[in-house]
């Protein structure tokens, strides 16, 4: 009887063991997701808390996770100035709006240049019989492996010769040179997934090569174009090192301007946090609005056919 009852209960014990294993695996999975969210969101949350915390609470020990007396004084100071006419604020805040405007101009122009020229170059490489195409693609890919600090001095001398130092045009030229290879690679992979018969049918109907590109291929390449546009804009907006070296008083971008929130009495970490929060809003809005298209564009070229 005992042996028979053990045999009858064996399936139930196996079922319970599987349920426990599944529950344990799901628990670990959700715990890992929670930890990842904390790692990603935690720094931004702390920057926001620092931006609305009074200076005395920022230097308190232990630190306050939630400010007792939150204030929006720094946000007001960055856009309209202090109401009391205080002169103790860092001089860098006077240039904040200018830096925000410069970043928007540079990022927009870089995106337009990279997407327009990169799309044409990728289409030519994908559809035309270009001699040495594979070597060219490997060459532009290899150029992405060169650290910027290795060539910063030749670039500095080149911009001096071209009289493009401390100018929006010079910064757009530099950003375009560094981002265009990636744009070409992404669009090349995307065009490879589109069948040639689409263009052949358009050309049979009377279109030339350029009309087939603009009327057939470009409308079908929306996700890829959105992906490279978002990549170019976000990379330009967040870039710091080249903006620090090649910009002057009138052309500093937001990433460089935020670092100037200091005075003779020290660094104002609250103002730096406020500038960081405001400067991160455009990329966040862009990423949330275009998330679906960015993922579709970046993964479309992963499988050919």
ABEGO torsion letter per residue (X at the ends): XAAAAAAAAAAAAAAAAAAAAAAAAAAAAAAAAAAAAAAAAAAAAAAAAAAABBAAAAABOBBBABBABBBAAAAAAAAAEBAAGBAABBAAAAAAAAAAAAAAAAAAAAAAAAAAAAAAAAAAAAABBBBGAAAAAAAAAAAAABBAAAAAAAAAAAAAAAGABGBAAAAAAAAAAAAAAAAAAAAAAAAAABBAAAAAAAAAAGBBAAAAAAAAAAAAAAAAAAAAAAAAAAAAAABAAAAAAABBAAABBAAAAAAABBBAAEBBAAAAAAAAAAAAAAAAAAAAAAAAAAAAAAAAAABBX
